[in-house]
Structure formats: structure tokens, C-alpha cells
Amino acid sequence: MFLDFAPLEGMTDAIYRRVHRATFGGIRQYYMPFVSPARSLSFTNRQQFDLAPAQNAGMPAVPQVLCRDAELFADMAALLKEAGYSEVNLNLGCPSGTVTAKGKGAGMLRDPAALDRFLDQVFARSPLPVSLKTRIGFESLSEWPDLLRIFIQYPVKEWILHPRTSREHYGGSSHRRCYGQALEAAPFPVIYNGDIFTLSDYQAFCAEYPAAPGIMLGRGIAVNPALAQKIRGGEALTKDALRLFHDRLYREYLKYWPETAVVGRLHGIMAYLCQALDCPESVLRALRKSTRAEDYQEAACQVFSQGILRDEIRFTPP
């Protein structure tokens, strides 16, 4: 069973992906945080950097597109093909209110008939194989049978399924029976996504769904960057490896960004990584309050020197 790394907006950019791959193992491929192209197909400097083939050389990375216009999606896919990518992922799962309000991401699941028409055009026009990342409905589970019927009729490369509705965001328990139904019905690979935070979570899932081809890890690997490596039979996370990962990230970001921007990005990353450590609250508070590079570096040093690696590293919602 292969393991993929989910896209986490504002975090898993090209620098993060490269450093993670150089420090830890176990990942088949990395999915990029989505881009939402405008009709002009113009992008921010950071988006251009993240999509640049040179920044992803030698690394299995899949670009993800958030879009509700099939023609625009096809145009974006053509650019990605020209850049050398061999697959494009269509995001139909983002539950953010600012995204769904525009009818994008999981917002497209509101209207199955319109979704069907959209997908018909996407698969007819795309010059690249298309994989999907979706949820099981927008409001309720009652929407799932219609969505399942729609998705399985298209030539999908792979289907990444997070078995929650958009309204549920990441709360409560995932509806794994829906994944089982998709796994049985789909003529293409269905990858599971959601709530695999530890080796025991992975083992329990494998016992329940031994035919599953793969799992996409997200928040669990953001907290424990060695999770895939451990699942694959490699070394478990150590505090030395955690610090090495952090220090490599800091140095790599400094090659491209000013110090203030690097500190801001590392704050977001450390909000996850610090969950792997039992650390005094005063030390964590100093880290969160740091804005100058010198203050951040000192606070991070204290986190790694005083923090104790937890016996079981599990993502906990903030």
C-alpha cells in the first residue's frame, strides 16, 4: 500500500517538499497545494516558484487545480503538460467557506447535475490524465449515492476520497463505509484520506480494507514527518531528526525569502511539529510570540532542548 503526502495550503510548498524528501522517506508522491487559475492564467510569484519544474526536479510532485470552469481547467492542464507534468489533480474536496462560497472545491458537490456536466467537459478536454480529490457530499450523507454514481463513470486516473461531507470539515469520525463502497464500485484506484495519524491507525485501516491501494497522509505527517517512513518499516521519529528537519527548512527558506517571511512560515510549520514534543508552555509561548529572527531562533532552540518526544505522536486539533 503506497503512501502519498496531502497538500497543506501555506505549508507544503516546493521547499518544504524537497526538504521533507531529503530528510525522511516513505512517500510515493507529493501533491502540491492547489492553484486557482484566473482566465488570464497569471500567477503570483510564489505560485510560479512552486510550479516551476526546476523546483520539483527529481521529486514526484502532482499539481492540484481548484477550478469550476472546464475550459479554464483544460488550459491550465495544457500549461502543466508543457512544463513536463504527467498528471493534474482536480480539487473537489476543499471545505473552506471562502472556496465553497464561490462554487469551487467541495462547493461543486452541491449540484450533482452541474458537477456531472463539468466533469464530462473536463475529461473530454484535458490533455493530461486527471485524478480527483473529493469528499462524500456537501451537506449530508444522503448526497453520496448520486456522487458515487457520477464519479465512477469517468476515466479517472486515481480518486482520493476523504469520507466526510464539506459541512463536517474535519470534525467527528470519518464515514469509512463510504470509502469501502467507492473501493468496490470504482474501476480505478481509490486512495483513502483522513485520520491516519499513527502506525496503529494505519494497521487498523489495513485490517479493515486490505484491498486499498494507498493512503494519503496529511495532518498526521505534518505533526510526525517520519510517519510514512515508520509505516514503511523505517526509523521512527527522533528529536535529532525533528530538529534537523526544522533547521534544514530554515536554511532553505533563507535562500529565497527575507528573514521576517521565513519566521512567519516556520511559525505555521512549528504549530504542527511542536505537537510531537512535550514542552513547557512558557517555551511554546515564547516561540509563538517571536517575530524577530533572533528571538525565533532562540525560542526554537529552547523548544528542541527542553521538549521531550512523545511516546505516541498524534495530531490534535488546535
C-alpha positions as CSV (number, residue, x, y, z in Angstrom):
1,M,0.0,0.0,0.0
2,F,1.6,3.3,-1.1
3,L,1.6,6.5,0.9
4,D,1.1,10.0,-0.5
5,F,1.6,13.4,1.1
6,A,-1.5,15.6,1.0
7,P,-1.3,19.3,0.1
8,L,-1.5,21.6,3.0
9,E,-2.0,25.2,2.0
10,G,0.5,27.7,3.3
11,M,2.9,24.9,4.3
12,T,3.8,22.1,1.8
13,D,5.4,24.3,-0.8
14,A,8.3,23.2,-3.1
15,I,10.9,24.0,-0.4
16,Y,9.1,22.0,2.3
17,R,8.6,19.1,-0.1
18,R,12.3,19.0,-1.1
19,V,13.5,19.1,2.5
20,H,11.0,16.5,3.6
21,R,12.1,14.1,0.9
22,A,15.8,14.7,1.7
23,T,15.2,14.1,5.4
24,F,12.6,11.3,5.6
25,G,11.3,8.5,3.4
26,G,8.2,6.5,2.6
27,I,6.3,8.9,0.3
28,R,5.3,7.8,-3.2
29,Q,4.4,11.3,-4.3
30,Y,3.6,14.8,-3.0
31,Y,0.5,16.7,-4.0
32,M,1.0,20.5,-4.4
33,P,-1.3,22.9,-2.7
34,F,-4.0,24.0,-5.1
35,V,-3.7,26.8,-7.6
36,S,-6.9,28.5,-8.7
37,P,-6.2,30.0,-12.1
38,A,-7.8,33.2,-13.4
39,R,-8.8,33.5,-17.1
40,S,-5.5,35.3,-17.8
41,L,-3.6,32.2,-16.4
42,S,-1.4,34.6,-14.4
43,F,0.0,33.5,-11.1
44,T,1.7,35.0,-8.1
45,N,5.5,34.8,-7.8
46,R,5.2,32.1,-5.1
47,Q,2.8,30.1,-7.3
48,Q,5.2,30.3,-10.2
49,F,8.0,29.2,-7.9
50,D,6.1,26.3,-6.6
51,L,5.0,25.1,-10.0
52,A,8.4,25.6,-11.7
53,P,9.8,22.2,-12.9
54,A,13.2,23.2,-11.6
55,Q,11.9,23.4,-8.1
56,N,10.4,19.9,-8.3
57,A,13.1,18.2,-10.3
58,G,13.7,14.6,-9.1
59,M,10.7,14.7,-6.9
60,P,7.3,13.0,-7.6
61,A,5.0,16.0,-7.4
62,V,1.4,16.3,-8.6
63,P,0.0,19.8,-9.3
64,Q,-3.6,20.4,-8.0
65,V,-6.1,22.8,-9.6
66,L,-9.1,24.4,-8.0
67,C,-11.5,25.4,-10.8
68,R,-15.2,25.4,-11.8
69,D,-14.6,26.2,-15.5
70,A,-13.8,23.1,-17.7
71,E,-12.2,25.2,-20.4
72,L,-10.0,27.0,-18.0
73,F,-9.1,23.7,-16.4
74,A,-8.0,22.3,-19.8
75,D,-6.0,25.4,-20.5
76,M,-4.2,25.1,-17.1
77,A,-3.6,21.4,-17.8
78,A,-2.0,22.2,-21.1
79,L,0.4,24.6,-19.4
80,L,1.3,21.9,-16.9
81,K,1.8,19.4,-19.6
82,E,4.1,21.8,-21.4
83,A,6.0,22.2,-18.2
84,G,6.6,18.5,-18.0
85,Y,3.9,17.2,-15.6
86,S,2.2,13.9,-16.4
87,E,-0.9,14.3,-14.2
88,V,-3.2,17.0,-12.8
89,N,-5.3,16.7,-9.7
90,L,-8.8,18.3,-9.6
91,N,-9.7,19.6,-6.1
92,L,-13.4,18.8,-5.3
93,G,-12.8,18.5,-1.6
94,C,-11.7,21.8,-0.1
95,P,-14.3,22.7,2.6
96,S,-13.2,26.3,3.2
97,G,-16.1,28.7,3.3
98,T,-14.3,31.2,1.1
99,V,-13.8,28.5,-1.5
100,T,-17.2,26.8,-1.4
101,A,-19.0,30.2,-1.5
102,K,-17.6,30.6,-5.0
103,G,-18.8,27.1,-6.0
104,K,-15.3,25.7,-6.1
105,G,-13.8,22.8,-4.2
106,A,-16.4,20.9,-2.2
107,G,-18.9,23.6,-3.2
108,M,-19.2,21.8,-6.6
109,L,-20.8,18.8,-4.8
110,R,-23.9,20.9,-4.0
111,D,-25.3,20.4,-7.5
112,P,-24.6,16.8,-8.8
113,A,-26.1,17.5,-12.3
114,A,-23.9,20.5,-12.8
115,L,-20.9,18.6,-11.5
116,D,-21.6,15.8,-14.0
117,R,-21.7,18.3,-16.9
118,F,-18.4,19.8,-15.6
119,L,-16.6,16.5,-15.3
120,D,-17.8,15.5,-18.8
121,Q,-16.1,18.5,-20.2
122,V,-13.0,18.2,-18.1
123,F,-12.3,14.6,-19.2
124,A,-13.2,15.4,-22.8
125,R,-10.8,18.4,-22.9
126,S,-7.9,17.7,-20.5
127,P,-4.6,17.0,-22.3
128,L,-3.4,15.3,-19.1
129,P,-4.7,12.3,-17.1
130,V,-6.9,13.7,-14.3
131,S,-7.1,12.5,-10.7
132,L,-9.7,13.6,-8.3
133,K,-9.7,14.6,-4.6
134,T,-13.2,14.8,-3.2
135,R,-15.5,14.5,-0.3
136,I,-18.7,12.4,0.0
137,G,-21.1,15.3,-0.1
138,F,-21.7,18.9,0.8
139,E,-24.4,18.9,3.4
140,S,-25.2,15.3,4.2
141,L,-24.6,11.6,3.5
142,S,-27.8,11.4,1.5
143,E,-25.8,13.0,-1.4
144,W,-23.3,10.2,-1.5
145,P,-25.1,7.7,-3.8
146,D,-25.5,10.2,-6.6
147,L,-22.0,11.4,-6.3
148,L,-20.6,7.9,-6.3
149,R,-22.6,7.1,-9.5
150,I,-21.2,10.2,-11.2
151,F,-17.5,9.7,-10.2
152,I,-17.2,6.1,-11.3
153,Q,-18.3,6.7,-14.8
154,Y,-15.3,8.8,-15.8
155,P,-11.7,7.7,-16.8
156,V,-10.2,8.9,-13.5
157,K,-6.5,8.2,-13.0
158,E,-6.9,7.9,-9.2
159,W,-9.6,9.0,-6.8
160,I,-8.5,10.4,-3.4
161,L,-11.5,10.2,-1.1
162,H,-11.9,12.0,2.2
163,P,-15.1,10.4,3.6
164,R,-16.6,13.4,5.3
165,T,-19.0,16.0,4.0
166,S,-17.9,19.5,3.5
167,R,-20.1,20.7,6.4
168,E,-18.3,18.3,8.7
169,H,-14.9,19.8,7.8
170,Y,-12.5,17.6,9.9
171,G,-14.9,17.1,12.9
172,G,-16.3,13.8,14.2
173,S,-15.5,10.5,12.7
174,S,-15.0,9.8,9.0
175,H,-17.6,7.7,7.2
176,R,-15.3,4.8,6.2
177,R,-18.1,2.7,4.9
178,C,-18.4,5.2,2.0
179,Y,-14.8,4.6,1.2
180,G,-15.5,0.8,1.1
181,Q,-18.4,1.4,-1.3
182,A,-16.2,3.5,-3.6
183,L,-13.4,0.9,-3.4
184,E,-15.8,-1.8,-4.5
185,A,-17.6,0.2,-7.2
186,A,-14.8,2.2,-8.9
187,P,-12.9,0.7,-11.9
188,F,-9.8,2.8,-11.0
189,P,-7.7,3.1,-7.8
190,V,-9.4,4.8,-4.8
191,I,-7.0,6.2,-2.2
192,Y,-8.1,6.8,1.3
193,N,-7.6,10.1,3.1
194,G,-8.4,11.0,6.6
195,D,-7.5,10.4,10.3
196,I,-4.4,8.2,9.8
197,F,-2.2,9.7,12.5
198,T,-0.2,6.8,13.9
199,L,1.2,3.4,12.9
200,S,-1.6,1.8,14.8
201,D,-4.2,3.9,12.8
202,Y,-2.6,2.6,9.6
203,Q,-2.6,-1.0,10.8
204,A,-6.2,-0.8,11.8
205,F,-7.2,0.6,8.4
206,C,-5.2,-2.1,6.5
207,A,-7.0,-4.8,8.5
208,E,-10.4,-3.2,7.6
209,Y,-9.6,-2.5,3.9
210,P,-6.8,-4.8,2.8
211,A,-7.6,-4.2,-0.9
212,A,-7.0,-0.4,-0.5
213,P,-4.2,0.6,-3.0
214,G,-2.9,3.6,-1.0
215,I,-3.4,6.2,1.7
216,M,-2.9,10.0,1.6
217,L,-1.4,11.3,4.8
218,G,-2.0,14.9,5.8
219,R,-2.1,16.3,9.3
220,G,-0.6,13.2,10.7
221,I,2.6,13.6,8.8
222,A,2.7,17.3,9.3
223,V,2.9,16.5,13.1
224,N,5.2,13.5,12.6
225,P,7.2,13.9,9.5
226,A,8.7,10.4,9.9
227,L,5.3,8.8,9.9
228,A,5.4,7.3,6.4
229,Q,9.0,6.2,7.0
230,K,8.0,4.4,10.1
231,I,4.9,2.8,8.4
232,R,7.3,1.5,5.7
233,G,9.4,-0.2,8.3
234,G,12.0,2.5,8.7
235,E,13.2,4.5,11.7
236,A,10.7,6.2,14.0
237,L,10.9,10.0,14.6
238,T,13.7,11.1,16.8
239,K,14.2,14.5,18.3
240,D,17.5,14.9,16.4
241,A,15.7,14.2,13.1
242,L,12.9,16.6,14.0
243,R,15.5,19.4,14.8
244,L,17.4,18.5,11.6
245,F,14.2,18.9,9.6
246,H,13.4,22.2,11.1
247,D,17.0,23.6,10.7
248,R,17.1,22.4,7.1
249,L,13.8,24.2,6.4
250,Y,15.0,27.4,8.0
251,R,18.2,27.4,5.9
252,E,16.5,26.6,2.7
253,Y,13.8,29.3,3.1
254,L,16.5,31.9,3.8
255,K,18.0,31.2,0.4
256,Y,14.8,32.7,-1.2
257,W,12.9,34.7,1.4
258,P,13.6,37.6,3.8
259,E,14.0,36.6,7.5
260,T,10.6,38.0,8.5
261,A,8.9,35.9,5.9
262,V,10.8,32.8,6.9
263,V,9.9,33.3,10.6
264,G,6.2,33.6,9.6
265,R,6.3,30.4,7.5
266,L,8.1,28.5,10.3
267,H,5.5,29.5,12.8
268,G,2.9,27.7,10.8
269,I,5.1,24.6,10.4
270,M,6.1,24.5,14.1
271,A,2.4,24.7,15.1
272,Y,2.3,21.1,13.9
273,L,5.8,19.9,14.8
274,C,5.6,21.1,18.4
275,Q,2.7,18.6,18.9
276,A,5.4,15.8,18.7
277,L,7.0,17.2,21.8
278,D,6.0,17.5,25.4
279,C,7.3,21.0,26.0
280,P,6.8,23.7,28.8
281,E,4.1,26.1,27.9
282,S,6.3,29.1,28.6
283,V,8.7,27.9,25.9
284,L,6.0,27.4,23.4
285,R,4.6,30.8,24.3
286,A,7.9,32.4,23.6
287,L,8.1,30.7,20.2
288,R,4.6,31.9,19.3
289,K,5.3,35.5,20.3
290,S,8.6,35.7,18.4
291,T,8.7,38.0,15.4
292,R,12.4,38.9,15.0
293,A,14.7,36.2,13.6
294,E,17.0,36.2,16.6
295,D,14.0,35.7,19.0
296,Y,12.6,33.0,16.9
297,Q,15.9,31.1,16.7
298,E,16.4,31.3,20.4
299,A,12.9,30.1,21.1
300,A,13.2,27.3,18.7
301,C,16.4,26.2,20.3
302,Q,14.7,26.1,23.7
303,V,11.8,24.0,22.2
304,F,14.2,21.4,20.9
305,S,16.5,21.4,24.0
306,Q,13.6,21.3,26.6
307,G,11.0,19.4,24.7
308,I,10.6,15.6,25.2
309,L,9.5,13.4,22.3
310,R,6.1,12.0,23.0
311,D,5.6,8.2,23.1
312,E,2.7,8.4,20.8
313,I,2.7,11.3,18.4
314,R,-0.9,12.1,17.3
315,F,-2.4,15.2,15.6
316,T,-4.6,17.2,18.0
317,P,-6.8,19.9,16.5
318,P,-5.7,23.4,17.8
